[in-house]
Amino acid sequence: MALPAAAQSLTLPQALQEARANLDVAIARGGLEAARADILAANHAPLPVLSAKVSSIDLQHGIGAGPLLTRKRLDKGVGLDWTWERGDKRALRTRAAHEAVGAAQEDLQDVVVQQLLATQGGFYDLLAAQQKLELMQALVGDARQLADTAGRRVRAGDLARQDANRIEIEAERVRADALAAELDRQRAALVLAQLVGRMPQAERLAVEGGWPTPPAPGDADLALLLEGRADVRAAQARVRAAQAAVDSARALRRSDVTVGASFDHYPGTSNRLVELRAQMPLTWGYDYQGEIGRALAQLRQAEDQLEKTRRGAAADLRRLQLEAATALARARHYETDVLPRAREVAQSAEIAYQKGALPLTDLLDARRTLRATLLDALGTRVDAAKAAAAWQLRAQPLPPEFIAQRLP
C-alpha cells in the first residue's frame, strides 16, 4: 500500500492508548477533580467569626483625655462567634458531594468509552480509506493499460477511434475516483489525528493492521449490561445526590444557633467585661417551603432522567447487538458469495473481449461492476469491524485501572 511520505504509522492499541489522554478525557478528569474538591468544601463546620468593636462613643461630652486604649471613655471589645449547625446539615451536604463525585467518575468512564468508540471507528475508517486508495490506484493502472492497448490497436487499424475514446474516458473516470479516494484518506486521517492528539501533519497519519475476525455476538443478559453502563450508573448517583439535597433542604427547618462571647474594656466602668450571646433565626410564617419544593422537583427530574437514560441505554445495547450480527453476516456474504462472483464475471469478460466475443460496452460494465463490488465489500468490512468493536466495548466494561489512570 502506498502510504504518504514520512507517514506516522499507528496501530489500533496505540490509538486507543493515546485516545485515553485526549482533550475530551482531560476535560472530564477536570470535572472529576472539581467534584472531589467540592467534598472538602462541604465537609467542614462553619468558620468562627472574629470581631472587634468600639461603642459608647459620647458625642455630647467627649471621650476624655489620655491614651486611646487605656484612658479614653470608649467601650472596646473583641469577640468570637461560631454557628452550631443542627439537623446533620454538614453530613447531608457531604453525602450529596460524595454522590456527585460518584456521578463524575461514571461520567469520566462514559467519556472514555465514547472516545474509544470514536477512535476505533476512526481507525477503521482510515484503514478502509487506505485500502480504497490502494484499490483505486490498482484500477487506475489496469484502466491505463487498457487505454494504451486500445491506442495501439487504433494505430494498427484493429479498433475504432470511438471505442478507444470510450476506454480513455473510462480510464480518466477511474483516475478521478482515485483522487477522491486520496481526499477521503486525508479526511479520515484528520478525524483520527484529532482523537489521538496528533494534529501536526495530521494528513500524513497512517494506520497499520488488518481487519479483525470478530465472533458473532451471542446471547447476552442485556439487563445486567444495562445496569453496568457508566451513563446509567451516573444517573443513579445523581438521583442519590438529589435525595441528599432534599434531606438537606428539610434540615433547614432546624434553625442553626450562633453562640459567641466578647471581652470588653470600658475605662471608668471596668477593665474586664465579658459578654455572652446566642442567636438563631425565627422562622415565623416561612418553613423553607421554597427550598424543599425546589429540591423535590430536582429529585423528580433526576428520577425521570434516570428512566430516560435506562431506556436509551437499553435501546442502544439492543441496537449494537443487532448491528454487530447483521454487519458480520453481510460482510461474510460479500466475501464468500458476492465478491468471488464479481471477480469471475470480470475475468470472463476480459477473456471474451480479448477473443473478440464480447463488445466493449459489456467489458466496461463488467469492470464497473467489479469496482463497485470491491468498494461495497470494503464497506462491509468497515461496518462489521466497527459494529463488533462497539458491541464488545459496551458488553465488556472497562476495568477500573483503565479509567483511573491519570494524564501523563
C-alpha positions in Angstrom: 0.0 0.0 0.0 1.3 3.4 -0.9 1.5 5.5 2.3 2.1 9.3 2.3 5.7 10.5 2.6 7.1 10.4 6.1 3.9 8.8 7.3 3.2 8.5 11.1 2.2 4.9 11.5 -0.3 4.0 14.2 -1.6 0.6 15.4 -5.0 0.2 17.0 -3.6 -0.4 20.5 -1.5 2.7 20.2 -4.5 4.7 19.0 -6.7 3.5 21.9 -3.9 4.3 24.4 -3.5 7.8 23.1 -7.3 8.4 23.0 -7.4 7.9 26.8 -5.4 11.1 27.2 -7.1 13.3 24.6 -8.7 16.7 25.4 -12.2 15.3 25.9 -11.0 12.9 28.6 -8.9 15.6 30.1 -11.9 17.9 30.4 -13.9 15.0 32.1 -11.0 14.4 34.5 -11.0 18.1 35.4 -14.7 17.8 36.2 -14.0 14.8 38.5 -11.2 16.8 40.3 -13.6 19.7 40.8 -16.3 17.4 42.2 -13.7 15.9 44.7 -12.8 19.4 45.8 -16.5 20.0 46.5 -16.3 17.4 49.2 -13.7 19.4 51.0 -15.8 22.5 50.7 -18.9 20.7 52.1 -17.3 18.7 54.9 -16.3 21.4 57.3 -18.1 23.2 60.1 -18.9 26.9 59.8 -15.8 29.0 60.3 -15.7 31.1 63.6 -16.0 34.8 63.2 -13.6 37.2 64.9 -15.0 40.7 65.5 -13.7 43.9 67.1 -15.9 46.8 68.2 -15.7 50.3 69.7 -19.0 51.6 71.1 -20.5 54.0 73.7 -18.8 56.9 72.0 -20.1 60.0 73.8 -20.5 62.7 71.2 -22.0 65.2 73.7 -19.4 65.3 76.4 -16.4 63.9 74.5 -14.4 60.8 75.2 -11.9 62.3 77.7 -8.2 62.7 77.8 -5.4 60.1 77.9 -4.2 57.2 75.9 -6.7 55.8 73.4 -6.6 52.3 74.5 -6.5 52.8 78.3 -8.0 56.1 79.4 -10.5 57.4 76.8 -14.1 56.6 77.5 -14.7 54.1 74.8 -16.2 50.6 75.1 -13.7 48.4 73.3 -14.3 44.8 72.7 -13.0 41.7 70.9 -15.4 38.8 70.3 -15.7 35.4 68.7 -18.8 33.9 67.3 -19.5 30.4 66.0 -22.5 28.8 64.3 -23.7 25.4 65.6 -25.3 23.6 62.7 -28.3 21.4 63.7 -30.1 18.7 61.8 -27.0 17.0 60.4 -26.6 19.6 57.7 -22.8 19.0 57.3 -23.2 15.3 56.9 -26.0 15.7 54.4 -24.2 18.2 52.2 -21.1 16.0 52.4 -23.1 13.0 51.3 -24.5 14.9 48.4 -20.9 15.9 47.4 -19.8 12.3 47.6 -22.7 11.2 45.3 -21.7 14.0 42.9 -18.2 12.6 42.8 -19.6 9.2 42.0 -21.6 10.7 39.1 -18.5 12.5 37.9 -16.5 9.2 38.0 -19.1 7.5 35.9 -19.2 10.4 33.5 -15.4 10.1 33.1 -15.8 6.4 32.3 -18.5 7.1 29.8 -16.4 9.8 28.1 -13.5 7.3 27.9 -15.8 4.7 26.3 -17.2 7.3 23.9 -13.7 8.3 22.9 -12.6 4.7 22.4 -15.6 4.0 20.3 -14.8 7.1 18.2 -11.2 6.1 17.9 -11.9 2.6 16.9 -14.3 3.9 14.2 -11.8 6.5 13.1 -9.0 3.8 12.9 -11.1 1.5 10.7 -12.3 4.4 8.6 -8.7 5.4 7.9 -7.7 1.7 7.3 -10.6 1.4 4.8 -9.6 4.7 3.1 -6.0 3.5 2.7 -7.2 0.2 1.2 -9.7 2.0 -1.0 -6.9 4.3 -2.3 -4.7 1.2 -2.9 -7.5 -0.4 -4.8 -8.2 2.7 -6.9 -4.6 3.0 -7.7 -4.5 -0.6 -9.0 -7.6 0.0 -11.0 -6.1 3.2 -12.5 -3.1 1.1 -13.6 -5.4 -1.5 -15.2 -7.5 1.2 -16.9 -4.4 3.0 -18.2 -3.0 -0.3 -19.5 -6.3 -1.0 -21.4 -6.3 2.6 -22.8 -2.7 2.2 -24.0 -3.6 -1.1 -25.7 -6.6 0.5 -27.3 -4.4 3.3 -28.7 -2.0 0.8 -30.3 -4.9 -1.1 -31.8 -6.3 2.1 -33.3 -2.9 2.9 -34.9 -2.8 -0.7 -36.2 -6.4 -0.3 -37.6 -7.7 -3.0 -35.4 -10.1 -0.8 -33.2 -12.4 2.1 -34.0 -11.4 5.5 -32.7 -14.8 5.8 -30.9 -14.1 2.7 -28.8 -10.7 3.9 -27.9 -12.1 7.2 -26.8 -14.6 5.5 -24.6 -11.8 3.4 -23.0 -9.8 6.6 -22.4 -12.8 8.3 -20.8 -13.3 5.3 -18.5 -9.6 5.5 -17.5 -9.9 9.2 -16.7 -13.0 8.5 -14.6 -11.1 5.9 -12.6 -8.3 8.3 -12.1 -10.7 10.9 -10.8 -12.1 8.4 -8.4 -8.6 7.7 -7.2 -8.1 11.4 -6.5 -11.4 11.4 -4.5 -10.1 8.3 -2.6 -6.9 10.3 -1.6 -9.1 13.1 -0.3 -11.2 10.6 1.7 -7.9 9.2 3.2 -6.8 12.7 4.2 -10.2 13.4 5.8 -10.1 10.1 7.8 -6.6 10.9 8.9 -7.6 14.3 10.2 -10.5 12.8 12.2 -8.3 10.1 13.8 -5.5 12.6 14.4 -7.9 14.8 16.4 -9.0 11.9 18.5 -5.4 10.7 19.4 -3.9 14.2 19.6 -1.6 14.1 16.6 -2.8 17.2 14.8 0.6 18.4 13.4 0.9 17.0 9.9 -2.3 15.0 10.5 -2.9 14.3 6.8 0.2 12.2 6.9 -1.1 9.9 9.6 -1.4 6.2 8.5 -2.6 3.1 10.3 -1.2 -0.4 10.4 -3.2 -3.6 10.8 -5.7 -5.8 9.3 -9.4 -6.4 9.6 -10.5 -8.3 12.7 -12.4 -11.6 12.6 -14.9 -11.0 15.4 -17.2 -13.8 16.5 -20.9 -13.4 16.1 -22.4 -11.7 19.2 -24.1 -14.3 21.2 -27.0 -14.0 23.7 -26.2 -11.6 26.5 -28.0 -10.5 29.6 -29.0 -7.1 28.4 -30.5 -6.2 31.8 -27.1 -6.9 33.5 -25.2 -5.0 30.9 -27.7 -2.1 31.3 -27.1 -1.7 35.0 -23.3 -1.8 34.4 -23.2 1.0 31.9 -21.5 4.2 33.0 -24.2 6.5 31.9 -26.9 4.6 33.9 -24.7 4.5 37.0 -24.1 8.2 36.7 -27.8 8.9 36.5 -28.3 6.7 39.6 -25.7 8.6 41.5 -27.4 11.9 40.6 -30.7 10.5 42.0 -28.9 9.8 45.3 -27.3 13.2 45.3 -30.7 14.8 44.7 -32.2 12.8 47.6 -29.4 14.1 49.8 -30.2 17.6 48.6 -33.9 17.0 49.7 -32.8 15.9 53.1 -30.5 19.0 53.4 -33.4 21.2 52.5 -35.6 19.6 55.1 -32.9 20.0 57.6 -33.1 23.8 57.2 -36.3 23.6 59.4 -33.9 23.0 62.4 -32.5 26.5 62.9 -28.8 26.9 63.5 -27.7 28.6 66.7 -24.9 31.1 66.7 -23.1 31.4 70.0 -20.4 33.9 70.9 -18.5 35.8 73.5 -16.6 39.0 73.7 -14.2 40.7 76.1 -14.8 44.4 76.7 -12.8 47.2 78.2 -14.5 50.4 79.3 -12.4 52.9 81.4 -14.4 54.4 84.3 -16.7 51.3 84.5 -14.5 48.2 84.3 -11.4 47.0 82.5 -12.7 43.4 82.3 -16.2 43.0 80.9 -17.5 39.8 79.3 -20.5 39.4 77.0 -22.1 36.1 76.2 -24.6 35.9 73.4 -26.7 33.4 71.3 -28.9 34.0 68.4 -31.0 32.0 65.9 -33.4 32.8 63.1 -37.1 32.8 63.8 -38.9 31.0 61.0 -42.3 32.7 61.6 -44.5 32.4 58.6 -42.0 30.5 56.5 -40.9 26.9 56.8 -38.4 26.7 53.9 -41.2 25.5 51.6 -39.4 27.0 48.6 -36.0 25.3 49.2 -37.7 22.0 49.9 -40.1 22.3 46.9 -37.1 23.0 44.6 -35.1 20.1 45.9 -38.1 17.7 45.5 -38.6 18.9 41.9 -34.9 18.3 41.1 -35.2 14.8 42.7 -38.2 14.0 40.4 -36.2 15.4 37.5 -33.2 13.2 38.3 -35.5 10.2 38.6 -37.0 10.9 35.2 -33.6 11.4 33.7 -32.5 8.0 35.1 -35.5 6.4 33.5 -34.8 8.1 30.2 -31.1 7.0 30.4 -32.1 3.5 31.1 -34.5 3.3 28.1 -31.9 4.9 25.8 -29.2 2.6 27.1 -31.4 -0.5 26.6 -32.2 0.6 23.0 -28.6 1.3 22.4 -27.4 -2.1 23.6 -30.0 -3.9 21.5 -29.1 -1.8 18.5 -25.4 -2.6 18.9 -26.2 -6.3 19.2 -28.3 -6.3 16.1 -25.8 -4.2 14.1 -22.9 -6.5 15.1 -24.8 -9.6 14.0 -26.1 -8.1 10.8 -22.9 -6.4 9.7 -20.9 -9.6 10.3 -23.3 -11.7 8.3 -23.3 -9.1 5.5 -19.5 -9.0 5.4 -19.3 -12.8 5.2 -21.8 -12.9 2.5 -19.8 -10.4 0.4 -16.6 -12.3 1.0 -17.9 -15.7 0.3 -20.5 -15.1 -2.4 -20.8 -11.7 -4.0 -17.2 -10.7 -4.4 -16.0 -14.1 -5.9 -18.8 -13.9 -8.5 -18.0 -10.4 -9.5 -14.3 -11.3 -10.0 -15.3 -14.3 -12.1 -17.6 -12.2 -14.3 -14.9 -9.6 -14.8 -12.3 -12.2 -15.6 -14.6 -13.9 -18.1 -15.4 -10.6 -19.7 -11.7 -9.8 -20.1 -11.0 -13.1 -21.8 -14.1 -12.8 -24.0 -13.2 -9.3 -25.1 -9.6 -10.3 -26.0 -11.0 -13.0 -28.2 -13.5 -10.6 -29.8 -16.5 -12.5 -28.4 -17.7 -9.5 -26.2 -18.4 -5.9 -27.1 -16.6 -3.1 -25.4 -19.7 -1.9 -23.6 -20.1 -5.2 -21.8 -16.4 -5.2 -20.8 -16.7 -1.8 -19.3 -19.9 -2.7 -17.5 -18.2 -5.8 -16.0 -15.3 -3.7 -14.8 -17.6 -1.1 -13.3 -19.5 -3.9 -11.5 -16.3 -5.3 -10.1 -15.1 -1.9 -9.0 -18.4 -1.2 -7.2 -18.4 -4.7 -5.6 -14.9 -4.3 -4.4 -15.8 -1.0 -2.8 -19.0 -2.4 -1.3 -17.1 -5.4 0.1 -14.6 -2.9 1.7 -17.6 -1.0 3.2 -19.0 -4.2 4.7 -15.6 -4.9 6.4 -15.6 -1.4 7.9 -19.2 -1.8 9.2 -18.5 -5.3 10.6 -15.3 -4.2 12.4 -16.9 -1.0 13.8 -20.1 -2.7 14.9 -18.2 -5.6 16.5 -15.9 -3.3 18.3 -18.7 -1.2 19.6 -20.6 -4.2 20.9 -17.5 -5.7 22.6 -16.7 -2.4 24.3 -20.2 -2.0 25.6 -20.6 -5.7 26.6 -17.3 -5.8 28.4 -17.0 -2.7 30.7 -13.5 -1.3 31.1 -11.5 -2.2 34.2 -11.2 0.5 36.9 -7.5 0.9 36.4 -8.1 1.7 32.8 -10.3 4.6 33.8 -8.4 5.8 36.8 -5.1 6.3 35.1 -4.1 9.9 35.3 -2.9 12.0 32.4 0.9 11.9 31.9 
